[in-house]
Amino acid sequence: MSTVDRPGSVACLVLAHGDPQHARRLRAALVPFDVFLHCDRRTDEAMAAALTEGLAPSRIVTPRQACAWGAIGLVEAELQGYRQFLEHSSAAHLVVMSGADYPLRSTADIAAFLAEVGDRSVANFWPLPFPAWGRSGGFQRLRYRHWAWRKHMIRLPLPRRLPEGVVPSGASVWKILSRRHVEAVLAAVRQRPDLLEFWRRSWSADETFVPTLLRSPVTDADWEAESVWGEAWWIGWDGKPRKSPPWLDEDYFDRLAAGAAGEGRPVPALFARKVSTTRSPGLLDRIDTELRSAPVVAP
């Protein structure tokens, strides 16, 4: 059986902008998975070199995109990562993750879980309106043109039509996609250039572009039948208004351990967010020894 036919084969697309020390630790913890790393174009060359040190050129996602908050850059980086994944890896699943993530289970456990999943993706994609996204349920993100400026949203208050054939949907950026779903997204982008052009002026396109495509007739995906519903990440959202989740420290360990065991979750938490080797050293050491059953990974 080829690697592409083996459901447990896994690759990771890491979208990073800094913290090369943690990037090295993360990459070491993901061995033997294929790792592709995109470095935000706004990062200086010295930092970019440190982030990608030791990676083969084919595993460094280029061209680099500027990933400003709320803008389209993260989508373009993700799409380029998809292309390099298909060209340079035969893995059956692609984990889309950030440079502030870390596995909560061993790579053998993650591969075994995805082998059971088979040719399906693992993500929680929801149709809009989504109540947690404000009074419009997220529709305003798409119905109006937006610009991001210094972490502020600028909205042109003139409504526009949605592209033909789309079912507006949302999700976390972090997800596990089957190879077939990666191919379906890229096929839709090639066949419908108007889609990416429309999303250039949507708000936080990274949270709606891929979910909308995979839940719409613009791809040949049958998302409900071809996915496992659930979040494979443990993220410390606490109900407080935040632009990003809090950094995790050792106080979170018991909750992470329960999530990794699958307690009260449709799927186990395979990854944690947000962590850093400098901010979360004790937590990461305990994850290595107590959850991943592995020696402490030296960054």
C-alpha positions in Angstrom: 0.0 0.0 0.0 1.4 3.4 -0.9 1.7 6.2 1.7 -1.1 8.1 0.2 -3.4 5.1 0.6 -2.5 4.7 4.3 -5.1 6.8 6.2 -2.7 7.3 9.2 -0.1 9.2 7.2 0.1 12.8 8.4 1.6 16.1 7.4 1.5 19.5 9.2 1.3 23.0 7.9 2.7 25.4 10.5 1.8 29.1 10.0 4.4 31.0 12.1 5.7 34.5 12.5 8.2 34.3 15.4 9.6 32.4 18.4 12.1 30.2 16.6 12.9 28.4 19.9 9.4 27.1 20.1 9.3 26.4 16.4 12.3 24.0 16.8 10.6 22.3 19.7 7.3 21.9 17.9 9.0 20.5 14.8 10.9 18.0 16.9 7.7 16.9 18.6 6.1 16.3 15.3 8.7 13.9 14.0 8.2 11.7 11.8 5.3 13.8 10.3 6.1 15.9 7.2 6.3 19.5 8.3 5.7 22.5 6.0 6.4 25.9 7.5 5.2 29.3 6.4 6.8 32.4 7.9 4.9 35.7 7.8 6.5 38.0 5.2 6.5 40.8 7.8 9.0 38.9 9.8 12.6 40.0 9.3 15.0 37.8 7.4 17.1 36.8 10.4 14.0 35.6 12.3 12.7 33.8 9.1 16.1 32.0 8.8 15.9 30.9 12.4 12.4 29.7 12.0 13.2 27.6 9.0 16.7 26.4 9.9 17.2 22.8 8.9 14.1 22.5 6.7 14.5 21.4 3.1 13.6 24.2 0.6 10.5 22.2 -0.5 9.2 22.3 3.1 9.5 26.1 3.4 6.3 27.6 2.1 6.9 30.3 -0.5 6.2 32.8 -1.7 5.8 34.2 1.8 2.6 36.1 2.5 2.0 39.1 4.8 -0.4 37.8 7.4 -1.9 40.9 8.9 -4.6 40.5 11.5 -8.1 40.3 9.9 -6.8 40.3 6.3 -6.5 37.8 3.5 -2.8 36.9 3.9 -3.3 33.9 6.1 -5.7 32.4 3.6 -3.1 32.9 0.8 -0.4 31.4 3.0 -2.6 28.4 3.7 -3.4 27.8 0.0 0.3 28.0 -0.9 0.9 25.5 1.9 -1.7 23.2 0.4 0.0 23.3 -3.0 3.4 22.4 -1.5 1.8 19.6 0.6 0.3 18.0 -2.5 3.5 18.3 -4.4 6.0 17.2 -1.8 4.1 14.8 0.5 2.0 11.7 0.1 0.3 12.0 3.5 -3.4 11.4 3.7 -4.2 14.2 6.1 -2.9 17.8 6.6 -3.0 19.4 10.0 -3.2 23.2 9.7 -1.6 24.7 12.8 0.1 27.8 14.2 3.6 28.3 15.5 2.1 28.6 19.0 0.7 25.1 19.0 2.0 21.8 20.5 0.8 18.2 20.3 -0.9 16.7 23.3 -0.5 13.1 22.2 2.3 11.2 20.6 2.6 11.2 16.9 1.8 7.5 16.9 -1.4 8.2 18.7 -2.3 11.0 16.4 -1.6 8.9 13.3 -3.7 6.0 14.8 -6.6 8.3 15.4 -6.5 9.6 11.9 -6.2 6.1 10.5 -9.5 5.3 12.2 -11.0 8.5 10.8 -10.0 7.3 7.3 -10.6 9.6 4.3 -12.4 12.2 6.3 -11.5 15.6 7.7 -11.7 16.6 11.4 -13.1 20.1 12.0 -16.1 21.9 13.3 -17.5 23.9 10.4 -20.8 25.7 11.2 -23.2 27.5 8.9 -23.8 31.2 9.3 -25.5 32.8 11.2 -23.3 31.7 14.2 -24.6 33.4 17.4 -21.1 33.8 18.9 -20.1 36.1 16.0 -22.4 39.0 16.9 -25.8 40.3 16.0 -25.5 39.4 12.3 -24.1 35.9 13.1 -21.0 36.7 11.0 -22.8 37.7 7.8 -21.5 41.2 8.1 -18.0 39.8 7.6 -19.0 38.9 4.1 -21.8 41.3 3.1 -19.5 44.4 3.5 -16.1 45.2 2.2 -13.4 45.5 4.9 -9.9 46.7 5.4 -7.6 46.1 8.4 -5.5 48.9 9.8 -3.3 48.5 12.9 -5.6 45.8 14.3 -8.7 48.0 13.7 -11.5 47.0 11.3 -12.6 49.5 8.6 -15.9 48.6 7.0 -17.4 50.2 3.9 -21.2 50.3 4.8 -22.4 49.4 1.3 -23.7 45.8 1.1 -22.6 43.5 -1.8 -23.9 40.2 -3.2 -22.3 37.0 -2.2 -20.7 34.9 -4.9 -22.9 32.5 -6.7 -23.1 29.0 -5.2 -21.7 29.6 -1.8 -23.1 28.5 1.6 -21.6 31.0 4.1 -19.8 29.1 6.9 -17.2 29.6 9.6 -14.8 27.8 11.7 -11.5 28.0 13.6 -8.5 28.4 11.4 -6.9 25.3 12.9 -8.2 22.1 11.4 -7.3 18.7 10.0 -8.2 18.2 6.3 -8.2 15.0 4.3 -6.0 15.1 1.2 -9.2 15.0 -1.0 -10.6 18.1 0.7 -7.3 20.0 0.2 -7.5 19.1 -3.5 -11.1 20.2 -3.6 -10.3 23.7 -2.2 -7.5 24.3 -4.7 -9.7 23.1 -7.6 -12.4 25.6 -6.6 -9.8 28.4 -6.4 -8.5 27.6 -9.9 -12.0 27.3 -11.4 -13.5 30.3 -9.6 -11.0 33.1 -9.2 -13.8 35.4 -8.2 -14.0 33.6 -4.9 -10.6 34.6 -3.6 -11.1 38.1 -5.1 -14.4 38.4 -3.1 -12.8 37.2 0.1 -9.9 39.8 -0.1 -12.3 42.3 1.3 -14.1 40.1 3.8 -13.3 40.3 7.5 -11.1 37.5 9.0 -11.2 35.5 5.8 -9.2 32.7 7.4 -12.2 31.8 9.5 -14.7 31.7 6.6 -13.0 31.0 3.2 -12.1 27.3 3.5 -15.2 26.3 5.5 -17.5 28.1 3.0 -15.9 26.4 0.0 -16.1 22.9 1.6 -19.7 23.3 2.6 -20.8 24.7 -0.8 -21.6 23.3 -4.3 -18.5 25.1 -5.6 -16.6 22.0 -4.5 -17.5 18.4 -5.0 -17.2 17.8 -1.3 -20.1 16.3 0.8 -18.8 17.8 4.0 -21.3 16.4 6.4 -20.6 12.8 5.2 -16.9 13.3 4.7 -15.9 14.9 8.0 -15.8 14.1 11.7 -17.4 17.0 13.7 -15.2 18.3 16.5 -12.2 20.4 17.5 -8.9 18.6 17.7 -7.4 21.6 19.7 -7.6 22.6 23.3 -7.7 26.4 23.3 -8.1 28.5 26.5 -11.0 30.6 25.5 -12.6 31.7 28.7 -15.6 33.8 27.6 -13.9 37.1 28.1 -13.8 39.5 25.0 -10.4 38.7 23.4 -8.7 39.1 20.0 -6.7 35.9 20.7 -6.7 33.2 23.3 -4.6 33.4 26.5 -1.2 31.8 26.8 -1.3 28.5 28.6 0.9 27.7 31.6 1.2 24.7 34.0 -2.0 25.7 35.8 -3.9 24.4 32.7 -2.3 20.9 32.7 -5.2 19.0 34.3 -7.7 20.5 31.8 -5.4 19.7 28.9 -4.9 16.1 30.1 -8.7 15.7 30.3 -9.1 17.1 26.8 -6.4 14.8 25.5 -8.3 11.9 27.0 -11.4 13.0 25.2 -13.4 13.7 28.3 -16.6 15.5 27.3 -15.5 16.0 23.7 -16.6 14.5 20.4 -12.9 14.1 19.5 -9.9 14.1 21.8 -7.7 17.2 22.0 -4.7 16.3 19.9 -3.1 19.8 20.1 -2.9 22.7 22.6 -2.9 26.5 21.8 -1.4 28.9 22.7 1.9 27.8 24.2 5.5 29.0 24.0 8.8 27.3 25.1 9.6 30.5 27.0 6.1 31.2 28.4 5.1 27.6 29.1 8.2 25.6 29.8 6.8 23.6 32.8 3.6 22.8 31.0 5.4 21.6 27.8 7.7 19.4 29.8 4.8 17.8 31.6 3.0 17.3 28.2 6.1 15.6 26.8 6.5 13.2 29.8 3.0 12.6 31.0 0.8 12.9 27.9 3.1 12.1 25.0 5.1 9.5 26.9 8.2 10.9 25.4 11.4 12.5 26.7 11.4 16.2 27.2 12.0 17.8 23.8 15.0 20.1 23.9 14.2 23.3 21.9 
